[in-house]
């Protein structure tokens, strides 16, 4: 089980394959009081969760390899105390519904 963050700031994990979105979210949320870690894909996110216990994970639906929905299911099954927010630029209604 990962160790809780030593920071008094809420721990947040951002998982997005777009470096501009990842960097923008990281900078913004770090500046607003969150202890932020970022990953470009699900494998990197799993390694991050093993070392850093996030309170919230912001996941892109469309990640390369394992998608964000699968990662969300893994988080729910193995770290059910982590809140999950799905992020997507998908315009298809079915993608939005699946994210719910």
DRENPA-3360 file (N, C-alpha, C; in nm, 2 decimals, always signed):
BEGIN
1 = XXXXXXXX = +0.09/-0.12/+0.00/+0.00/+0.00/+0.00/+0.09/+0.12/+0.00 ~ +0.06/+0.22/-0.09/+0.14/+0.34/-0.09/+0.14/+0.42/+0.04 ~ +0.24/+0.49/+0.06/+0.25/+0.58/+0.18/+0.18/+0.71/+0.14 ~ +0.11/+0.77/+0.24/+0.05/+0.90/+0.22/+0.15/+1.01/+0.20 ~ +0.12/+1.11/+0.12/+0.21/+1.22/+0.09/+0.24/+1.29/+0.22 ~ +0.37/+1.34/+0.23/+0.41/+1.41/+0.35/+0.36/+1.55/+0.35 ~ +0.31/+1.60/+0.23/+0.26/+1.73/+0.21/+0.13/+1.75/+0.28 ~ +0.10/+1.87/+0.33/-0.03/+1.90/+0.39/-0.13/+1.94/+0.28;
9 = XXXXXXXX = -0.08/+1.95/+0.15/-0.16/+1.99/+0.04/-0.23/+1.86/-0.01 ~ -0.36/+1.87/-0.06/-0.42/+1.76/-0.12/-0.34/+1.70/-0.24 ~ -0.33/+1.57/-0.24/-0.25/+1.50/-0.35/-0.34/+1.47/-0.47 ~ -0.29/+1.51/-0.58/-0.36/+1.50/-0.71/-0.27/+1.44/-0.82 ~ -0.33/+1.34/-0.89/-0.26/+1.28/-1.00/-0.33/+1.31/-1.13 ~ -0.25/+1.36/-1.23/-0.30/+1.39/-1.36/-0.24/+1.29/-1.46 ~ -0.33/+1.23/-1.54/-0.29/+1.13/-1.64/-0.34/+1.18/-1.78 ~ -0.25/+1.23/-1.86/-0.29/+1.27/-1.99/-0.17/+1.26/-2.09;
17 = XXXXXXXX = -0.20/+1.21/-2.21/-0.08/+1.19/-2.30/-0.04/+1.32/-2.37 ~ -0.12/+1.42/-2.36/-0.09/+1.55/-2.43/-0.01/+1.63/-2.33 ~ +0.12/+1.65/-2.36/+0.21/+1.72/-2.27/+0.17/+1.86/-2.24 ~ +0.10/+1.93/-2.33/+0.06/+2.07/-2.31/-0.06/+2.07/-2.21 ~ -0.15/+1.98/-2.22/-0.26/+1.97/-2.12/-0.21/+1.93/-1.99 ~ -0.12/+1.83/-1.98/-0.06/+1.79/-1.86/+0.01/+1.90/-1.79 ~ +0.09/+1.97/-1.86/+0.17/+2.08/-1.80/+0.08/+2.20/-1.75 ~ -0.02/+2.23/-1.84/-0.11/+2.34/-1.80/-0.19/+2.30/-1.67;
25 = XXXXXXXX = -0.24/+2.18/-1.67/-0.31/+2.14/-1.55/-0.22/+2.13/-1.42 ~ -0.11/+2.08/-1.44/-0.01/+2.07/-1.33/+0.02/+2.20/-1.28 ~ +0.06/+2.30/-1.36/+0.10/+2.43/-1.32/-0.02/+2.50/-1.25 ~ -0.14/+2.49/-1.31/-0.26/+2.56/-1.25/-0.29/+2.50/-1.12 ~ -0.30/+2.37/-1.11/-0.35/+2.31/-0.98/-0.24/+2.32/-0.87 ~ -0.11/+2.31/-0.91/-0.01/+2.33/-0.81/-0.01/+2.47/-0.76 ~ -0.04/+2.57/-0.84/-0.06/+2.71/-0.80/-0.18/+2.73/-0.71 ~ -0.27/+2.64/-0.71/-0.39/+2.65/-0.63/-0.40/+2.55/-0.52;
33 = XXXXXXXX = -0.28/+2.51/-0.47/-0.27/+2.44/-0.34/-0.27/+2.29/-0.35 ~ -0.26/+2.23/-0.46/-0.25/+2.08/-0.47/-0.11/+2.04/-0.49 ~ -0.08/+1.92/-0.43/+0.05/+1.85/-0.45/+0.03/+1.76/-0.57 ~ +0.08/+1.80/-0.69/+0.05/+1.74/-0.82/+0.16/+1.65/-0.87 ~ +0.12/+1.54/-0.92/+0.21/+1.45/-0.99/+0.14/+1.43/-1.13 ~ +0.22/+1.40/-1.23/+0.16/+1.38/-1.37/+0.22/+1.26/-1.43 ~ +0.14/+1.20/-1.52/+0.19/+1.08/-1.59/+0.13/+1.09/-1.73 ~ +0.20/+1.03/-1.83/+0.16/+1.04/-1.97/+0.08/+0.92/-2.01;
41 = XXXXXXXX = +0.08/+0.81/-1.93/+0.01/+0.69/-1.97/-0.03/+0.61/-1.84 ~ -0.11/+0.50/-1.86/-0.15/+0.43/-1.75/-0.04/+0.36/-1.68 ~ +0.06/+0.31/-1.75/+0.17/+0.24/-1.68/+0.25/+0.33/-1.59 ~ +0.27/+0.45/-1.64/+0.34/+0.55/-1.56/+0.25/+0.60/-1.44 ~ +0.12/+0.60/-1.46/+0.03/+0.63/-1.35/+0.03/+0.53/-1.24 ~ +0.03/+0.40/-1.28/+0.04/+0.29/-1.18/+0.16/+0.30/-1.10 ~ +0.28/+0.33/-1.16/+0.40/+0.35/-1.09/+0.39/+0.47/-0.99 ~ +0.33/+0.57/-1.04/+0.32/+0.69/-0.96/+0.23/+0.66/-0.83;
49 = XXXXXXXX = +0.12/+0.59/-0.85/+0.03/+0.56/-0.74/+0.10/+0.47/-0.64 ~ +0.19/+0.39/-0.69/+0.27/+0.30/-0.59/+0.35/+0.38/-0.50 ~ +0.40/+0.50/-0.54/+0.49/+0.59/-0.46/+0.42/+0.71/-0.40 ~ +0.30/+0.74/-0.45/+0.24/+0.87/-0.41/+0.09/+0.84/-0.40 ~ +0.03/+0.86/-0.29/-0.11/+0.83/-0.26/-0.20/+0.95/-0.30 ~ -0.25/+0.95/-0.42/-0.33/+1.07/-0.45/-0.47/+1.06/-0.39 ~ -0.53/+1.17/-0.36/-0.67/+1.18/-0.32/-0.76/+1.18/-0.44 ~ -0.71/+1.24/-0.54/-0.79/+1.26/-0.67/-0.70/+1.23/-0.79;
57 = XXXXXXXX = -0.76/+1.16/-0.89/-0.69/+1.14/-1.01/-0.78/+1.20/-1.13 ~ -0.71/+1.27/-1.21/-0.78/+1.33/-1.33/-0.72/+1.25/-1.45 ~ -0.81/+1.17/-1.51/-0.77/+1.08/-1.62/-0.83/+1.12/-1.75 ~ -0.74/+1.12/-1.85/-0.78/+1.13/-1.99/-0.85/+1.00/-2.03 ~ -0.96/+1.01/-2.10/-1.03/+0.88/-2.15/-0.94/+0.81/-2.25 ~ -0.89/+0.89/-2.35/-0.82/+0.83/-2.46/-0.67/+0.84/-2.43 ~ -0.61/+0.74/-2.37/-0.47/+0.73/-2.34/-0.41/+0.62/-2.44 ~ -0.29/+0.63/-2.48/-0.23/+0.53/-2.56/-0.21/+0.40/-2.48;
65 = XXXXXXXX = -0.23/+0.29/-2.54/-0.23/+0.16/-2.47/-0.35/+0.14/-2.38 ~ -0.33/+0.13/-2.26/-0.45/+0.11/-2.17/-0.52/+0.25/-2.16 ~ -0.65/+0.25/-2.18/-0.73/+0.37/-2.18/-0.76/+0.42/-2.03 ~ -0.81/+0.54/-2.02/-0.84/+0.60/-1.89/-0.95/+0.53/-1.82 ~ -1.05/+0.47/-1.90/-1.16/+0.40/-1.83/-1.11/+0.27/-1.76 ~ -1.02/+0.20/-1.82/-0.96/+0.08/-1.76/-0.88/+0.12/-1.64 ~ -0.80/+0.23/-1.65/-0.72/+0.28/-1.54/-0.82/+0.32/-1.42 ~ -0.93/+0.38/-1.45/-1.03/+0.42/-1.35/-1.08/+0.29/-1.28;
73 = XXXXXXXX = -1.11/+0.19/-1.36/-1.16/+0.06/-1.30/-1.05/+0.00/-1.20 ~ -0.93/+0.01/-1.24/-0.82/-0.04/-1.16/-0.81/+0.04/-1.03 ~ -0.81/+0.17/-1.04/-0.81/+0.26/-0.93/-0.92/+0.23/-0.83 ~ -1.04/+0.21/-0.89/-1.16/+0.18/-0.80/-1.14/+0.05/-0.73 ~ -1.09/-0.05/-0.80/-1.07/-0.18/-0.74/-0.96/-0.19/-0.64 ~ -0.85/-0.12/-0.66/-0.74/-0.13/-0.57/-0.71/-0.01/-0.48 ~ -0.77/+0.10/-0.51/-0.75/+0.22/-0.43/-0.88/+0.30/-0.43 ~ -0.98/+0.24/-0.37/-1.12/+0.29/-0.37/-1.14/+0.42/-0.30;
81 = XXXXXXXX = -1.04/+0.47/-0.23/-1.05/+0.60/-0.16/-1.00/+0.71/-0.26 ~ -0.96/+0.68/-0.38/-0.91/+0.78/-0.47/-1.03/+0.83/-0.56 ~ -1.06/+0.96/-0.55/-1.17/+1.01/-0.64/-1.12/+1.02/-0.78 ~ -1.21/+1.00/-0.88/-1.17/+1.00/-1.02/-1.25/+1.10/-1.10 ~ -1.18/+1.18/-1.17/-1.24/+1.27/-1.26/-1.20/+1.24/-1.40 ~ -1.29/+1.22/-1.50/-1.25/+1.18/-1.63/-1.25/+1.31/-1.72 ~ -1.14/+1.31/-1.80/-1.12/+1.43/-1.89/-1.12/+1.38/-2.03 ~ -1.19/+1.44/-2.12/-1.18/+1.40/-2.26/-1.21/+1.52/-2.35;
89 = XXXXXXXX = -1.16/+1.52/-2.47/-1.19/+1.61/-2.57/-1.28/+1.54/-2.68 ~ -1.33/+1.42/-2.64/-1.41/+1.35/-2.74/-1.55/+1.42/-2.76 ~ -1.59/+1.42/-2.88/-1.72/+1.48/-2.91/-1.83/+1.38/-2.92 ~ -1.80/+1.26/-2.92/-1.90/+1.15/-2.93/-1.98/+1.14/-2.80 ~ -2.11/+1.14/-2.81/-2.19/+1.12/-2.69/-2.16/+0.99/-2.62 ~ -2.14/+0.89/-2.70/-2.11/+0.76/-2.63/-1.99/+0.76/-2.55 ~ -1.88/+0.83/-2.59/-1.76/+0.85/-2.51/-1.79/+0.92/-2.38 ~ -1.87/+1.02/-2.39/-1.91/+1.09/-2.27/-1.99/+1.00/-2.17;
97 = XXXX = -2.08/+0.93/-2.22/-2.16/+0.84/-2.14/-2.07/+0.73/-2.07 ~ -1.98/+0.67/-2.15/-1.89/+0.57/-2.10/-1.81/+0.62/-1.98 ~ -1.77/+0.75/-2.00/-1.69/+0.82/-1.89/-1.76/+0.83/-1.76 ~ -1.90/+0.84/-1.77/-1.98/+0.85/-1.65/-1.98/+0.71/-1.58;
% end
